[in-house]
Amino acid sequence: MKLWGTIPIVDKVLVGGEEPITRPAFSEYIDKIVEYCDQTIEMLPAKWEDRWTGRFTSVAAKALKAKILVYAASPLYNGPTPEYAAGYEHPEVLGYTNYDKTRWKRAADACKDAIDAAHAAGHQLYTGSGTDKNLYHLAINLTNEHILYERYKDANAEGGWKYTLYMMNQPYGIGWYTREDLMYQPTMNHVDGYQLANGKFPISGYTGGDPTKPVISDAGVTAGYTDQNYHVNRDPRFYQNIVYHGSKFGESYNTNSLTSTSTKV
């Protein structure tokens, strides 16, 4: 949904010779996903015994439902048809064609339900209080209260996680990883979206709309921000999510700082 819009809903056994299945409208697609989530919520427990670690729960289903509805209510999809889809033959598969503020109420209700269910099942939001653990270590702790659902690989729980999320987010050229694969890397626009520790933004825009030419704000100047020293005095979430020059990727198994630069397309 996030990348391509809707995909065909196959809720019956297909036989040869049938007409091609069309993509449903965005509204139908969202409602169908929510329906499936609701069915799953009714069938699954909120928690499993330790021997069933890794199985989906009703709490995870409620969280997925909430996430779907938040995306659907956001300006990304909550109509009217965005500029990029205006010339597309079927814009109705890319998002809602009209704006409806009640979609936010639906999303908020789903989020509240998911949060309440998570708390009741023993989960809690990660606050960073106490020992400020790296999110990598939170993610590989299979019994951690902050994790609602995790893909589990019995032979090597950490490796099962690492070869999906960890490896696909690892910067090219770190340690042994130098394969010519497509990596998930943040854009400079994403990096610039993090505020300073004082809540202000280090840049006020871009010269000519070019992200490589930031206009440094007064707050950024005070904080010591430059286009080469952009990681100083940032929101704590910046340091959990962004690997920058001189930072460390991973902890116990990797004590080296990122000091090399690689450019890949």
Backbone bond lengths (Angstrom), bond angles and torsions (degrees), N, CA, C in turn:
res aa  C-N    CA-C-N  psi(-1)  N-CA   C-N-CA  omega(-1)  CA-C   N-CA-C  phi
1 M - - - 1.460 - - 1.521 110.96 -
2 K 1.339 116.45 -44.28 1.460 120.11 -177.29 1.523 111.89 -64.63
3 L 1.328 116.39 -36.10 1.462 119.85 -175.64 1.519 113.64 -92.44
4 W 1.334 116.69 -43.69 1.457 119.97 -168.27 1.519 114.64 -120.58
5 G 1.322 118.38 -0.72 1.457 118.48 -173.84 1.519 109.57 84.37
6 T 1.304 117.75 -149.03 1.461 120.47 -175.56 1.524 111.61 -80.49
7 I 1.330 114.92 158.51 1.464 121.96 171.69 1.528 107.07 -125.99
8 P 1.331 118.44 159.86 1.466 119.65 -179.26 1.523 112.15 -57.48
9 I 1.317 115.68 140.05 1.465 121.58 176.32 1.526 107.75 -94.32
10 V 1.318 116.67 117.26 1.468 121.57 -179.71 1.526 107.71 -106.86
11 D 1.320 117.26 101.56 1.460 121.70 -178.58 1.524 112.07 -118.10
12 K 1.335 115.65 24.66 1.456 120.69 176.88 1.521 108.49 -151.42
13 V 1.318 115.71 164.77 1.461 120.37 177.12 1.523 108.72 -74.86
14 L 1.310 116.70 129.04 1.459 121.10 -178.66 1.519 110.55 -93.18
15 V 1.298 115.82 143.30 1.467 121.50 176.24 1.520 108.45 -122.96
16 G 1.314 115.97 158.33 1.451 120.39 -178.76 1.521 112.25 -62.37
17 G 1.312 116.09 146.98 1.457 120.55 176.72 1.506 114.70 91.91
18 E 1.339 117.85 -4.29 1.459 119.53 179.00 1.521 110.85 -73.51
19 E 1.309 115.08 156.21 1.455 120.25 176.03 1.531 109.32 -66.15
20 P 1.317 117.95 148.46 1.469 120.20 178.53 1.530 111.25 -56.52
21 I 1.316 116.16 141.55 1.460 121.12 178.88 1.525 109.08 -80.91
22 T 1.300 116.17 129.66 1.469 120.40 -178.24 1.526 110.79 -88.51
23 R 1.301 115.48 160.95 1.461 121.02 176.41 1.531 109.33 -77.75
24 P 1.328 118.31 132.21 1.465 120.12 -179.68 1.524 111.21 -75.21
25 A 1.317 115.58 161.90 1.463 120.44 173.73 1.523 108.99 -64.17
26 F 1.310 116.73 154.64 1.459 122.08 -176.12 1.526 111.31 -57.52
27 S 1.324 117.21 -42.16 1.467 120.85 -178.92 1.524 111.05 -61.61
28 E 1.322 117.12 -43.42 1.466 121.43 178.51 1.526 110.62 -64.96
29 Y 1.313 115.30 -39.67 1.462 121.42 -177.56 1.529 111.15 -64.18
30 I 1.334 116.16 -46.76 1.466 120.47 179.14 1.523 110.63 -62.51
31 D 1.318 116.59 -45.54 1.466 120.33 -179.76 1.526 111.25 -60.56
32 K 1.324 116.96 -35.85 1.464 120.97 -179.14 1.526 110.64 -70.07
33 I 1.319 117.31 -41.87 1.465 120.39 177.68 1.527 110.17 -62.37
34 V 1.323 116.25 -43.87 1.464 120.64 178.85 1.529 110.26 -62.35
35 E 1.323 116.48 -40.26 1.467 120.65 177.63 1.526 110.68 -60.39
36 Y 1.324 117.10 -44.86 1.463 120.94 178.64 1.531 111.06 -64.17
37 C 1.321 116.63 -39.12 1.465 120.20 177.52 1.524 110.72 -62.90
38 D 1.323 116.56 -44.04 1.464 120.65 179.50 1.528 111.21 -62.06
39 Q 1.333 117.02 -39.94 1.465 120.67 177.16 1.527 110.65 -63.33
40 T 1.331 115.42 -41.37 1.463 120.73 179.67 1.520 111.30 -65.44
41 I 1.321 116.32 -40.55 1.464 121.44 179.57 1.522 110.88 -59.00
42 E 1.323 116.73 -38.96 1.463 121.29 -179.48 1.526 112.01 -69.63
43 M 1.318 117.42 -27.72 1.467 120.88 -173.73 1.526 114.39 -92.19
44 L 1.334 117.55 -24.57 1.460 120.14 -171.45 1.525 112.86 -105.56
45 P 1.325 117.00 151.51 1.466 120.41 175.27 1.524 110.85 -77.63
46 A 1.323 115.91 165.28 1.466 120.15 177.67 1.523 111.21 -75.63
47 K 1.341 116.55 -26.98 1.468 121.72 178.84 1.525 108.96 -142.58
48 W 1.326 115.43 153.79 1.460 121.46 174.71 1.529 109.24 -112.71
49 E 1.331 115.43 158.44 1.461 119.17 171.24 1.528 108.78 -65.72
50 D 1.324 116.28 160.28 1.460 120.50 -176.93 1.524 112.66 -55.26
51 R 1.323 117.80 -34.20 1.468 119.41 -177.45 1.522 112.08 -68.62
52 W 1.338 117.65 -13.22 1.466 121.11 177.98 1.527 111.29 -108.79
53 T 1.318 116.83 21.75 1.466 120.74 179.25 1.524 110.84 -52.65
54 G 1.312 116.29 134.79 1.466 120.72 178.99 1.512 113.60 103.83
55 R 1.348 117.08 -14.16 1.462 118.88 179.48 1.531 110.80 -78.46
56 F 1.313 115.00 149.20 1.460 121.29 179.55 1.519 109.61 -65.52
57 T 1.322 116.78 147.12 1.460 122.58 179.88 1.525 110.33 -123.29
58 S 1.322 115.30 168.26 1.466 119.22 176.63 1.524 110.68 -65.82
59 V 1.334 117.23 -30.71 1.466 120.66 177.56 1.525 110.02 -65.43
60 A 1.331 116.56 -44.03 1.466 120.42 177.94 1.522 110.65 -62.71
61 A 1.335 116.70 -37.88 1.467 120.43 178.77 1.525 110.77 -65.93
62 K 1.333 116.75 -39.08 1.469 119.79 177.38 1.525 110.96 -66.40
63 A 1.329 116.55 -37.13 1.465 120.31 177.89 1.524 110.79 -66.46
64 L 1.328 116.52 -40.78 1.463 120.47 178.18 1.526 110.52 -64.26
65 K 1.322 116.46 -42.88 1.466 121.13 177.68 1.526 110.40 -59.32
66 A 1.327 116.85 -44.95 1.465 120.95 179.73 1.520 111.06 -63.04
67 K 1.319 116.32 -42.37 1.467 120.51 -179.64 1.524 110.79 -62.28
68 I 1.324 116.57 -44.27 1.464 121.49 179.28 1.522 110.51 -59.56
69 L 1.331 116.58 -45.74 1.462 120.48 -176.56 1.528 112.21 -70.86
70 V 1.338 117.53 -31.89 1.469 119.99 175.63 1.523 109.96 -66.14
71 Y 1.316 116.42 -44.67 1.467 119.45 176.58 1.525 110.58 -59.92
72 A 1.328 116.24 -45.00 1.463 120.46 -177.01 1.524 111.76 -63.68
73 A 1.332 117.04 -33.18 1.466 120.85 -178.46 1.523 112.85 -82.75
74 S 1.325 116.72 -16.44 1.462 120.79 -175.00 1.522 111.46 -71.50
75 P 1.334 117.27 163.09 1.472 120.80 178.33 1.525 113.54 -59.35
76 L 1.334 116.89 -16.86 1.467 119.79 177.91 1.522 111.73 -61.76
77 Y 1.350 116.06 -34.83 1.466 119.73 -172.46 1.520 114.23 -130.03
78 N 1.320 117.88 -14.98 1.462 121.46 -171.29 1.523 112.49 -84.07
79 G 1.318 118.04 46.78 1.443 124.99 171.74 1.534 115.80 44.99
80 P 1.309 116.96 171.93 1.469 124.56 -6.87 1.527 111.38 -67.93
81 T 1.317 116.49 178.11 1.458 121.20 -176.55 1.530 110.49 -51.75
82 P 1.342 117.40 124.00 1.468 120.03 -178.00 1.521 112.23 -68.94
83 E 1.309 114.58 161.90 1.465 120.89 -177.46 1.515 112.63 -55.76
84 Y 1.353 115.32 -42.22 1.462 118.49 -174.75 1.529 112.54 -65.43
85 A 1.341 117.46 -20.12 1.462 120.71 -178.06 1.519 112.74 -103.50
86 A 1.315 116.85 -0.41 1.467 120.52 -173.59 1.523 112.58 -58.83
87 G 1.318 117.45 -36.17 1.454 120.04 -177.72 1.513 113.87 -92.67
88 Y 1.335 116.25 1.86 1.462 120.02 -178.16 1.524 110.05 -79.15
89 E 1.320 116.44 143.11 1.465 120.71 -175.37 1.525 112.46 -64.25
90 H 1.336 117.23 -33.15 1.467 120.56 -178.32 1.536 110.39 -129.19
91 P 1.327 117.90 71.46 1.476 120.15 -179.16 1.521 112.85 -63.24
92 E 1.324 117.44 -18.88 1.464 120.29 -177.81 1.529 112.80 -67.95
93 V 1.340 118.50 -13.59 1.463 120.06 178.01 1.530 111.59 -91.02
94 L 1.326 117.29 -7.85 1.464 121.36 -177.84 1.523 112.95 -98.99
95 G 1.327 117.08 -16.57 1.456 121.09 -179.15 1.516 109.75 171.85
96 Y 1.321 116.05 175.99 1.460 119.88 176.14 1.526 109.28 -65.89
97 T 1.304 116.22 144.64 1.470 120.02 178.66 1.523 111.95 -91.48
98 N 1.343 116.38 -3.31 1.465 120.57 176.57 1.520 109.60 -136.96
99 Y 1.323 116.35 156.12 1.458 120.50 177.54 1.522 109.61 -91.38
100 D 1.337 116.34 138.85 1.458 121.10 178.34 1.530 108.06 -144.62
101 K 1.339 116.37 111.58 1.465 119.92 -175.91 1.525 112.63 -68.62
102 T 1.343 118.15 -18.36 1.465 119.83 179.22 1.528 111.67 -67.44
103 R 1.325 116.61 -16.76 1.470 119.35 176.27 1.525 110.72 -64.68
104 W 1.331 116.29 -30.06 1.459 119.69 176.41 1.528 110.71 -68.55
105 K 1.331 117.06 -37.48 1.473 120.34 177.90 1.527 109.83 -64.38
106 R 1.309 116.37 -41.99 1.464 120.90 178.32 1.534 110.37 -61.85
107 A 1.334 116.14 -41.76 1.461 120.70 179.33 1.528 111.10 -67.23
108 A 1.333 116.48 -42.63 1.469 120.71 -179.43 1.524 111.04 -62.85
109 D 1.327 116.78 -42.01 1.465 120.59 178.73 1.526 110.77 -62.46
110 A 1.336 116.34 -41.11 1.465 120.53 179.64 1.525 110.91 -66.33
111 C 1.330 116.82 -38.82 1.466 120.95 178.12 1.528 110.84 -64.57
112 K 1.330 116.61 -44.10 1.472 120.80 179.38 1.526 110.20 -61.86
113 D 1.321 116.69 -42.20 1.459 121.30 179.22 1.525 110.44 -63.06
114 A 1.338 116.73 -42.79 1.464 120.84 -179.37 1.527 111.33 -66.31
115 I 1.332 116.83 -41.82 1.468 120.82 -179.94 1.523 110.65 -65.07
116 D 1.327 116.94 -44.93 1.466 120.60 179.25 1.526 110.87 -61.87
117 A 1.335 116.46 -42.86 1.467 120.74 -179.96 1.522 110.79 -65.57
118 A 1.325 116.32 -38.75 1.466 120.57 179.71 1.525 110.93 -64.92
119 H 1.332 116.78 -44.40 1.461 120.23 178.29 1.530 110.72 -62.42
120 A 1.317 116.49 -41.95 1.461 120.60 -179.37 1.526 111.73 -63.86
121 A 1.336 116.40 -28.37 1.468 121.22 -179.11 1.526 112.35 -90.23
122 G 1.344 116.93 1.48 1.454 120.09 176.90 1.510 115.38 97.86
123 H 1.333 117.16 6.84 1.463 120.43 177.49 1.528 109.56 -88.25
124 Q 1.312 116.11 162.37 1.457 120.85 174.27 1.518 109.48 -152.63
125 L 1.333 115.70 159.87 1.454 120.52 178.00 1.519 109.66 -71.54
126 Y 1.317 116.23 146.74 1.461 121.10 176.70 1.522 108.79 -78.42
127 T 1.322 116.77 121.38 1.464 120.72 -176.01 1.523 113.06 -107.36
128 G 1.323 117.53 -16.35 1.455 119.69 -178.21 1.512 112.93 80.53
129 S 1.330 117.76 5.03 1.457 120.31 -179.65 1.527 109.67 -73.50
130 G 1.310 116.29 157.63 1.453 119.67 -178.50 1.518 109.99 70.84
131 T 1.332 116.34 -139.05 1.458 120.65 178.06 1.514 109.18 -69.48
132 D 1.311 116.60 119.69 1.463 121.33 -175.29 1.521 109.82 -81.17
133 K 1.311 116.56 83.75 1.460 121.10 -176.86 1.521 111.14 -68.67
134 N 1.318 114.77 148.64 1.450 119.61 171.86 1.522 108.47 -70.73
135 L 1.318 117.52 139.54 1.464 120.87 -177.42 1.516 112.23 -60.70
136 Y 1.336 117.37 -24.11 1.465 119.78 176.50 1.520 109.94 -58.83
137 H 1.332 117.27 -44.88 1.454 120.60 -178.03 1.525 111.53 -71.02
138 L 1.315 117.49 -32.07 1.461 118.99 174.68 1.517 110.06 -63.17
139 A 1.320 116.64 -40.34 1.458 121.41 -174.14 1.515 113.00 -70.31
140 I 1.344 118.88 -26.52 1.462 119.42 -177.87 1.522 112.32 -98.07
141 N 1.326 117.92 1.89 1.451 120.98 176.11 1.521 107.93 -88.60
142 L 1.325 116.81 104.08 1.460 121.10 -169.73 1.523 113.48 -67.28
143 T 1.320 118.13 -17.79 1.461 119.42 179.88 1.521 111.73 -107.29
144 N 1.303 116.94 10.93 1.458 119.47 -175.68 1.519 111.78 -67.77
145 E 1.325 115.32 139.31 1.467 119.73 -176.97 1.517 113.42 -70.54
146 H 1.345 117.72 -13.03 1.459 120.62 -178.38 1.524 112.82 -87.48
147 I 1.330 118.10 -9.50 1.460 121.95 -175.33 1.524 109.91 -100.98
148 L 1.324 117.24 120.37 1.459 121.00 178.72 1.520 111.47 -84.29
149 Y 1.325 116.59 -36.87 1.462 119.94 180.00 1.510 108.88 -155.39
150 E 1.323 116.25 141.71 1.453 120.54 179.26 1.521 109.49 -147.39
151 R 1.309 115.83 138.07 1.464 120.63 174.02 1.522 107.48 -65.44
152 Y 1.331 116.74 130.32 1.458 120.51 -173.46 1.514 110.61 -116.57
153 K 1.328 116.07 129.29 1.457 122.25 176.23 1.516 107.17 -115.84
154 D 1.318 117.22 112.38 1.453 122.08 -169.16 1.525 113.00 -60.20
155 A 1.352 117.67 -41.50 1.460 120.64 -174.10 1.526 112.13 -69.10
156 N 1.312 116.10 -32.13 1.463 119.53 -176.79 1.519 107.75 -155.57
157 A 1.328 115.95 89.70 1.464 119.98 -173.06 1.515 111.86 -58.89
158 E 1.331 117.17 -42.63 1.460 119.70 -178.76 1.517 110.13 -67.50
159 G 1.332 116.75 -43.84 1.463 120.03 -179.79 1.509 112.17 -62.31
160 G 1.344 116.39 -37.67 1.455 119.18 179.44 1.506 111.98 -60.62
161 W 1.343 115.51 -35.91 1.469 119.11 176.90 1.514 110.06 -76.34
162 K 1.330 115.58 -43.79 1.463 120.51 -172.57 1.521 111.93 -59.99
163 Y 1.325 116.96 -39.95 1.456 118.70 -174.63 1.521 112.54 -80.43
164 T 1.311 117.57 2.09 1.466 119.33 172.84 1.524 108.87 -109.54
165 L 1.313 116.99 -75.85 1.461 120.32 -176.50 1.520 112.31 -75.00
166 Y 1.331 116.84 -47.72 1.462 120.06 -173.95 1.519 111.38 -62.07
167 M 1.328 116.96 -52.64 1.452 119.19 -174.34 1.516 111.61 -66.69
168 M 1.327 117.37 -37.57 1.455 119.70 -177.34 1.525 112.56 -74.55
169 N 1.323 117.23 -11.50 1.464 120.09 176.73 1.525 112.40 -108.64
170 Q 1.332 116.23 -1.03 1.463 118.69 -177.86 1.517 110.64 -73.93
171 P 1.326 117.83 131.89 1.464 120.12 178.90 1.520 111.09 -61.68
172 Y 1.297 116.28 140.92 1.461 121.24 179.01 1.527 109.97 -59.56
173 G 1.356 115.82 134.65 1.456 120.52 175.40 1.511 114.44 92.51
174 I 1.346 118.34 1.93 1.461 120.39 178.75 1.521 108.88 -83.60
175 G 1.332 117.05 121.96 1.459 120.86 176.94 1.515 111.99 57.86
176 W 1.334 115.40 -126.35 1.468 120.83 -175.61 1.516 112.32 -83.45
177 Y 1.339 117.81 -11.00 1.458 118.00 -169.77 1.524 111.83 -88.50
178 T 1.329 115.67 100.80 1.469 120.88 179.81 1.518 111.09 -132.74
179 R 1.314 116.73 23.82 1.465 119.59 -179.65 1.518 110.63 -72.12
180 E 1.334 114.84 153.50 1.466 120.23 -178.76 1.527 109.89 -86.38
181 D 1.294 117.24 60.85 1.455 121.90 -178.95 1.524 110.57 -107.02
182 L 1.312 114.82 163.46 1.461 120.41 175.00 1.523 109.14 -79.67
183 M 1.297 116.67 125.67 1.454 121.74 -179.59 1.526 110.17 -110.41
184 Y 1.321 115.32 154.44 1.456 120.28 173.13 1.527 107.55 -86.89
185 Q 1.308 117.36 109.66 1.453 120.50 -178.32 1.527 109.78 -127.03
186 P 1.327 117.28 143.15 1.464 119.98 -179.37 1.520 111.65 -73.01
187 T 1.310 115.80 149.43 1.462 120.74 172.63 1.525 108.73 -83.04
188 M 1.314 116.26 165.90 1.463 119.19 177.12 1.524 110.50 -66.48
189 N 1.324 116.94 -30.97 1.467 119.94 175.64 1.525 110.64 -60.00
190 H 1.342 115.42 -40.56 1.465 119.82 178.88 1.529 110.26 -65.15
191 V 1.318 116.43 -45.96 1.468 120.75 179.47 1.526 110.56 -59.37
192 D 1.325 116.34 -42.83 1.465 120.57 -178.88 1.522 112.59 -69.29
193 G 1.322 116.92 -12.68 1.459 120.40 179.32 1.517 113.57 -74.03
194 Y 1.334 117.25 -13.96 1.462 120.39 177.88 1.528 109.93 -82.26
195 Q 1.309 114.94 133.03 1.462 120.05 179.65 1.527 110.86 -78.00
196 L 1.314 115.48 171.69 1.454 121.28 169.96 1.529 108.98 -75.54
197 A 1.312 116.84 169.67 1.462 120.30 -179.51 1.523 112.16 -61.16
198 N 1.340 117.38 -23.93 1.467 120.78 -179.85 1.527 112.90 -89.14
199 G 1.342 116.72 4.80 1.457 120.75 177.26 1.512 114.98 90.58
200 K 1.332 117.57 -4.92 1.465 121.14 179.42 1.528 110.10 -94.54
201 F 1.328 115.98 160.54 1.458 120.24 -179.50 1.525 110.61 -94.17
202 P 1.337 117.24 139.61 1.466 120.08 -177.81 1.518 114.13 -75.66
203 I 1.322 117.45 -18.61 1.460 119.93 178.18 1.521 109.55 -127.98
204 S 1.320 115.43 154.65 1.466 120.24 -178.80 1.521 111.98 -109.54
205 G 1.318 117.52 -1.62 1.458 121.39 179.93 1.518 110.08 157.63
206 Y 1.332 115.28 -162.96 1.458 121.09 -178.72 1.530 109.86 -132.72
207 T 1.303 116.24 141.91 1.457 120.64 176.94 1.522 109.48 -69.46
208 G 1.336 115.67 120.42 1.458 119.69 -179.28 1.507 113.77 64.29
209 G 1.336 117.37 19.67 1.455 120.93 -179.70 1.515 113.91 72.65
210 D 1.333 117.67 13.53 1.463 122.86 -177.31 1.531 109.66 -94.19
211 P 1.361 118.81 113.51 1.467 121.54 -177.90 1.525 113.84 -61.14
212 T 1.326 117.64 -16.72 1.467 119.96 178.01 1.524 111.89 -83.23
213 K 1.354 116.45 -2.18 1.464 120.82 -179.29 1.532 109.46 -127.39
214 P 1.347 116.74 71.62 1.462 120.04 -176.90 1.523 112.59 -70.71
215 V 1.322 114.91 147.02 1.464 121.25 172.57 1.524 106.48 -97.81
216 I 1.312 116.96 108.04 1.458 121.40 -174.40 1.525 110.05 -74.88
217 S 1.320 116.06 128.46 1.464 121.47 -178.63 1.525 110.40 -77.99
218 D 1.334 116.16 169.73 1.469 120.57 176.73 1.531 110.40 -59.44
219 A 1.342 115.55 -39.58 1.468 119.58 178.69 1.519 110.63 -64.51
220 G 1.341 116.06 -37.39 1.455 120.21 178.39 1.512 112.33 -66.41
221 V 1.328 116.52 -40.87 1.470 121.15 178.04 1.523 109.98 -61.77
222 T 1.335 116.21 -44.91 1.464 121.26 179.85 1.525 111.16 -61.72
223 A 1.334 116.19 -37.61 1.467 121.01 -178.14 1.522 112.75 -78.22
224 G 1.331 117.60 -10.69 1.458 120.70 -178.54 1.509 113.93 88.46
225 Y 1.332 115.97 18.01 1.468 120.96 -178.42 1.527 110.95 -71.24
226 T 1.340 115.96 133.75 1.464 122.70 167.92 1.512 107.07 -138.01
227 D 1.333 117.78 169.22 1.461 119.02 -179.14 1.529 111.89 -68.01
228 Q 1.340 117.92 -15.21 1.455 121.65 175.73 1.534 112.18 -103.10
229 N 1.292 116.47 -11.55 1.463 121.68 -178.27 1.523 108.82 -128.66
230 Y 1.330 114.70 54.64 1.465 121.55 -170.97 1.524 113.54 -84.23
231 H 1.341 117.99 -6.06 1.460 120.36 -172.97 1.526 113.85 -96.54
232 V 1.334 117.84 5.48 1.467 119.67 -176.13 1.530 111.78 -81.38
233 N 1.327 115.64 139.13 1.476 122.55 172.57 1.522 113.57 53.65
234 R 1.333 117.00 42.52 1.465 119.94 -178.17 1.525 111.48 -95.85
235 D 1.315 114.58 165.37 1.456 123.17 172.78 1.540 108.52 -50.69
236 P 1.354 118.95 137.50 1.473 120.75 -178.61 1.526 113.73 -53.35
237 R 1.328 117.27 -29.10 1.465 119.66 179.78 1.525 111.65 -65.48
238 F 1.319 116.64 -26.76 1.462 120.94 176.92 1.524 109.96 -58.09
239 Y 1.326 116.68 -46.06 1.466 121.14 -174.61 1.525 112.43 -73.86
240 Q 1.328 117.11 -20.25 1.458 120.14 175.74 1.526 111.63 -81.76
241 N 1.311 117.61 -24.13 1.462 120.71 -171.53 1.518 115.39 -112.23
242 I 1.316 118.22 -23.46 1.464 121.30 -172.46 1.528 111.05 -113.53
243 V 1.336 115.99 127.88 1.465 121.52 173.20 1.516 107.14 -95.00
244 Y 1.313 116.98 118.87 1.463 121.04 -176.19 1.530 109.75 -121.14
245 H 1.304 116.98 170.37 1.457 122.30 -177.94 1.527 110.56 -58.32
246 G 1.338 116.11 121.94 1.457 120.93 -179.51 1.511 114.39 95.38
247 S 1.331 118.10 -8.34 1.461 120.36 -179.85 1.518 110.17 -86.93
248 K 1.335 115.88 171.59 1.457 121.33 179.62 1.516 109.51 -109.51
249 F 1.309 115.71 136.80 1.461 120.80 178.14 1.514 107.47 -106.96
250 G 1.345 116.71 111.64 1.451 119.49 -172.59 1.516 108.93 91.19
251 E 1.330 116.14 176.94 1.461 118.73 -177.82 1.520 111.53 -131.00
252 S 1.331 117.16 -85.38 1.458 120.59 -169.14 1.521 113.31 -61.22
253 Y 1.330 117.63 -35.09 1.459 120.42 -175.61 1.523 111.95 -93.61
254 N 1.308 118.13 -5.26 1.462 120.40 -176.55 1.520 109.14 -145.27
255 T 1.318 116.13 102.76 1.465 120.19 -178.54 1.522 111.78 -103.47
256 N 1.328 116.77 7.67 1.456 120.70 -178.50 1.525 111.16 -87.73
257 S 1.305 116.07 144.56 1.458 120.93 176.27 1.519 109.87 -84.05
258 L 1.325 115.70 153.01 1.459 121.49 176.40 1.528 108.07 -79.36
259 T 1.331 115.53 107.19 1.464 119.55 -177.16 1.516 112.51 -124.60
260 S 1.340 117.05 -0.38 1.461 119.55 178.44 1.511 109.39 -107.67
261 T 1.305 116.39 159.53 1.457 120.97 -178.75 1.516 109.36 -126.65
262 S 1.320 116.89 133.32 1.458 120.76 178.00 1.509 108.98 -131.31
263 T 1.300 116.87 140.51 1.457 121.15 178.28 1.516 108.63 -114.13
264 K 1.315 116.69 122.70 1.461 121.24 179.84 1.516 108.88 -131.63
265 V 1.310 116.82 146.79 1.455 121.89 178.45 1.514 107.83 -110.10
